[in-house]
């Protein structure tokens, strides 16, 4: 019997270690066919947002060769199989940006620096101006003691520009749990101290960058306070009432039935009472 992937957040690990797998890869086809420059999907907690974002990142990432982990999946039966590992890709998660202000700031900086470090080679042979900007941004990203986000609003967009220069392709950007630091800062009383830097970081990478191909963002809610996305007119919001992407977060009836039958169980009223109760778009969805 296949193991049950409780707590697994990596799509690669899910596939490589022979866990039970519910194939959601046709979400990639929908994502490409819709062609929305920036998509925000909001879902409650524990609806596998992170593993879907990992799946998107692993599929597109030009630095990877993941034919094996996508072998036999639904996306490989579509014309979009040719898009596998063809784009420079940035994947950032703010899921751990919690607790006090210093922890939130350091987590955000760590996530950006992780991608800077992964693509360090694109910073070779910078012009004098570019080198100066690189050094400025790097110094602010690496300053954990100041406890603020000042000076880093261009840190993702700068990396995007260098990736486009290096690969001659526009960049895919995936940001998981974008709203966690906003919510944490609001509930703990220092919202204004992080709002400007964080909203600027998102704005400059998702709105004003000329290096963006597509972006996909997840969160629990759309942050309305102070209109974080007020001028992000390229944003498509898919909340729990929207049919778009409705079947990809959580399990539908057929997926739930097949999963239970594999382990010798049945989809009965007891299961429905425990895990059902969600209606996303026009579908009944079970919490995974």
N, C-alpha and C positions, 0 to 999 in steps of 0.2 A: 504494500500500500504506500502511496506517496505521502510524504510528510505534509502537515498543514502549516502554511507559512505565517504563523502568528507573529506580528511585529516586524516582518520583513519590509524594508522600504526601498530596496534596490531591485530593479527589474532584472538586472544581470544575475544577481544572486538567486532570485526566484527561478530563473530558467536553468542556471548551471547546476543547481543542487537538487534538481528533480522534485521540487515542491508541487503540490496540486496547483494547477494553473487555470484561471478563468481568462480566456483570451479576449482582451479589449483592444487589440491592435488596429481594428478598423477605425478607431478614433483618429489614427494618423491620417487615414484616407479622408475622413470628414474635415479634419483640420486643414489639409492642403486644398481640398476642393472649395471650401468656404472662402479661403483667401483673405480672411480678415487680418488686417495688419496687427492689431492687438486684441486679444480675447481674454476676458476675465470670467472665470467660472467660479461661482460661490456655492459651497456645500457645507453641511454641518461637519463637525469633527468625526473622525473615524470612518470616512467614506473613501479611503484609499486615494486621496488627492496626490500624496507624495509619490506613490509607486507609479501612478499614471504620468506624472511629470518626469520621473526617472525613465520611464519607457520612451517618452518623446525625446528626451535628451540623448539616450543611448542610440535611438534610431537615426537621428540626424548627425550626430557628432562625427566630424570629418577626421578626427584623430583616432577613431576606433575602427575596428574591423569585426563587426558583430553579425556576420552571416549566420553563424551557428546558433546564437541565442534567439534569432528571429526565424530560424528554419522551421517550416511547418506552421507558422502563425498565419492568421487571416490576411494580414497586410501583404504577405508575400505572394498571394494569389491575385493581386491587383496590379495595374500598371505602375503604381507608386513604389513598387519594390525597388525600382531603379534609383530612388531617392535615398536609399540606405547609405548612411555615413558619407553624405555629400556636402554638408554645410558646417562652417565654423559655428560652434554652439556654446552658449553660456548658460549654465544652470546654477541658480542661487536659491537657497532656502533660508527663510527667516523664521522657521518653525521653532528654533531654540532662542530667539531673541526675546527673552523673558526676564523676570525678576527686576532688579534695580536698573537705573539708567546706565551705569557703567557696564553692566553685563549686556544690555541691549546694544549699546554702541559698539562694544568690542566684538559681539557676534556679527553685526552687520559688516564691520571692517574685515573680520576674518573671512567671511563668505566672499567678499570682493577680492581680497588678496589671494584666496585659494585659486580663483580663476586667473588672476594675474600670474601667479606662479606656474600654473599649468601651461600657460601660453607665453612664458618668459622670452622665448626665441623671437616673438614678433616685435620685441622692443630693440632688437639689434639694428644698427645703422640708422638711428633716428637723426633727423636734422637738429641743428642747434636749438631751434624753437621747440621742437617736439621733445627733445631731451630735457629741456628746462621744465616743460609742463609735466613730463613723466616724473621727474624728481620731486616736484612740488606735490603732486598727487600721492606719490609713494610715501613721502614723509608724513603726510596727514593720515594716510591709511595705517601706517605703522605706529602712530602715536596713540597708544592706548591710555595714556595717563591723563590726557586732557578731557576725556569723558564727553566729547561732543562730535558732531558730524560735520563741522565746518571744514570747507575746502575739499570735500570729496564728491561733490555733486556730479563732476565730470568723469569719475573714475571708471564707471561702466562704459559710458559712451566713448571715452578715449580708447579703451581696450577694443571696443567694437570697430572703431576706425582703423586701428592697427591690424585687426584680424581681416578686415575687408582688403586692406592694402596687401597683406601677405598672401591670402588665398584667392583674391579677385572674385570673391563671392560675398553677398550680403549675409548677415548674421542672424541665426535663430537665438532667441532669448526666452528662457523659461525661469519664472520666479514663483516659488512655492511659498504659500502662507505669507503673502505680502503684507497682510493686515495685522499679523501678530504683534509686531513692535508698536503699531499705532494703538491697538487695543490695550496692551500692557501699559503704555505710557499714559493713556487716558485714565485708566482705572487707578493708577498709582500717583497721579498728580503732576506729571512732568511732560504732558503732551506737547506744549508749545516749545519745549526745549529740544525735541527731536523732530517735530513735524516738518520744519523748513528744510532741514538737511535731507530727510528721507524722501519727502515729496519731490524735492529737486533732483535727487538721484534717479527716481522713477521717471520724472518728466523728461530729463535730458537723454535718457536711454530709449524711452518708448515713444516720445513725441518729436523731439527736435533732431534726433540722430538721422543722418543720411545713410547709415550703414545697416539699418534694420531690415531684415526680410520679413519675418513674422515673430510675434511674441505671444506667449500663452502664460497667463497668471492665474493662480488659484488663491482662494481665501475663504473665510467664513462668511464675510459680508462685504458689501461695497462701502468703503469709508466715506460717509457723507459730510462729516464735520469739517468745516472750512473748505469744502469742495476740493478734496485732494486731486480729483480727476476733472476738474471743471473745464480745463482747456484741452483735455485729451480727447479731441473729437474723432480720433481714429479708433476709439475703444468700443468693442462690442461686449455687452454684459449678458451673461447667461446665468440667471439665478435659478432657484428651484422650481419656478413656474414655467421656465422656458423649455421647449422641446429639444432645442439644440444640445447635443452632448448628454441628453437625459439618461441614456442607457449605459453610459460608460463609468459612472461613479456609483458603486453599489451593485448588487446582483438583482437581475430580474427573476421572474418566477421560474423560467426554464433553467437558468443557470443555477438557481438555488436547489431546484429539484434534482438536477444531475449531480450536484455536489453531494447532497445528502444520500442519494442512492449509491454513489460510489463507496460510501462508508457504511452501507447497510442500514440507512435511516430513511425516514419518509418526511415529505413536506406535509405536515399535519397542522391542526389548529394551534397546538402548543408552540410549534416553531413560529407560526405566523404571529402569535401574541408576543413572542419574545423579540422578533427581529423585523417584523413588518411595520406598517404604519406610516411609511413615507410615500408620498405621491409626488414624483418629480416629472415635470412636463405633463404628459398624459399617461405615465406608467407607474405601476406599483413597483417599488424598489425596496429590497431588503438591505439592512445595514450589514456590511461584511464582517 
